[in-house]
Amino acid sequence: MYGREFAEIYDLIHRGRGKDYHAEAAFVADLIRERAPHARSLVDIACATGAHLVAFAELFDEVAGVEISEPMVQVARKKFDGEVVHLGDMRAFDLGRGFDALTCMFGSIGHTMSEAELDETLACFARHLNPGGVLVVDPWWFAETFTDGYIAGDVVEVEGLTVARVSHAIRAGDKSRMEVHYTVARPEGITHFAETYLASLYSRQQYEEAFTRVGLRADYLPGVQNGRGAFVAAKH
Ligand SMILES: C[S@@+](CC[C@H](N)C(=O)[O-])C[C@H]1O[C@@H](n2cnc3c(N)ncnc32)[C@H](O)[C@@H]1O
């Protein structure tokens, strides 16, 4: 999942589908500053091509990203000078310093495959927060809100490319399994590829209990981020 062909069109497809990374980053920055008005450093975990990071860099003095997919990291690194984007695993990374804010957006946390992995990941997040720091997690769908058999499709025309994307997602035990097919038309010809994404369907309560286990008290904001909601937690 999250291979080279997807990394190459990631920004275009999301922009074409109307996802507004700058507006999302501004919303998240407001959530952070309500709780930590002087926050000046931020790290975005599972940052993919760095689309939120570019916007966060306009709102915070210092930003960094962590991402496990090498092709995503390669695309993200082209957007920044210096060592901003780190290849790493959200379950066990060590940047050797703390940040005033940490974000994990667009359901990426769902790629932890068990409650034990969720705990390791949140503990790792908490270790990277300075005292008074704020964590914002835009979770994957909850077990109770996921739509089994959800299908979607878009055709986007951007920057000389036409991309058709169709997706199908099912519940497989305590996970969602989403298959996405992409057909990309370029002046040179048409290519096709598919990716499959497995994500854990934790309940809201499972998330809340996991935050508590790592010593964070999280508030949940329902309805935001396309309906998935957001958890906002502060480290005291
Ligand atoms: C749905 S995408 C979201 C990316 C980005 N946050 C955004 O809002 O566009 C999920 C991302 O999580 C990354 N990812 C999955 N497992 C990871 C892990 N264990 N550590 C770090 N990144 C991971 C994937 O490679 C992918 O880029």
The ligand as a MOL file (V3000), in Angstrom:
LIG
                    3D

  0  0  0     0  0            999 V3000
M  V30 BEGIN CTAB
M  V30 COUNTS 27 29 0 0 0
M  V30 BEGIN ATOM
M  V30 1 C -4.5760 7.8880 4.5030 0
M  V30 2 S -2.8930 8.2960 4.2880 0 CHG=1
M  V30 3 C -2.9180 9.8550 5.0870 0
M  V30 4 C -1.7210 10.6790 4.8220 0
M  V30 5 C -1.7260 12.1260 5.2660 0
M  V30 6 N -1.7120 12.2570 6.7280 0
M  V30 7 C -2.8420 12.9380 4.6920 0
M  V30 8 O -3.6180 13.5250 5.4540 0
M  V30 9 O -2.9490 13.0080 3.4630 0 CHG=-1
M  V30 10 C -2.0960 7.2350 5.4720 0
M  V30 11 C -0.5850 7.4020 5.5200 0
M  V30 12 O -0.1120 6.6710 6.6620 0
M  V30 13 C 1.1490 6.1250 6.3260 0
M  V30 14 N 1.4360 5.0520 7.2800 0
M  V30 15 C 0.8300 3.8460 7.3820 0
M  V30 16 N 1.3610 3.1300 8.3950 0
M  V30 17 C 2.3280 3.9170 8.9470 0
M  V30 18 C 3.2300 3.7550 10.0370 0
M  V30 19 N 3.2440 2.6170 10.7530 0
M  V30 20 N 4.0580 4.7590 10.3340 0
M  V30 21 C 4.0670 5.9090 9.6130 0
M  V30 22 N 3.2360 6.1270 8.5600 0
M  V30 23 C 2.3760 5.1450 8.2450 0
M  V30 24 C 0.9380 5.6600 4.8940 0
M  V30 25 O 2.1410 5.3420 4.2390 0
M  V30 26 C 0.1690 6.8350 4.3210 0
M  V30 27 O 1.0320 7.8090 3.7900 0
M  V30 END ATOM
M  V30 BEGIN BOND
M  V30 1 1 1 2
M  V30 2 1 2 3
M  V30 3 1 2 10
M  V30 4 1 3 4
M  V30 5 1 4 5
M  V30 6 1 5 6
M  V30 7 1 5 7
M  V30 8 2 7 8
M  V30 9 1 7 9
M  V30 10 1 10 11
M  V30 11 1 11 12
M  V30 12 1 11 26
M  V30 13 1 12 13
M  V30 14 1 13 14
M  V30 15 1 13 24
M  V30 16 1 14 15
M  V30 17 1 14 23
M  V30 18 2 15 16
M  V30 19 1 16 17
M  V30 20 1 17 18
M  V30 21 2 17 23
M  V30 22 1 18 19
M  V30 23 2 18 20
M  V30 24 1 20 21
M  V30 25 2 21 22
M  V30 26 1 22 23
M  V30 27 1 24 25
M  V30 28 1 24 26
M  V30 29 1 26 27
M  V30 END BOND
M  V30 END CTAB
M  END
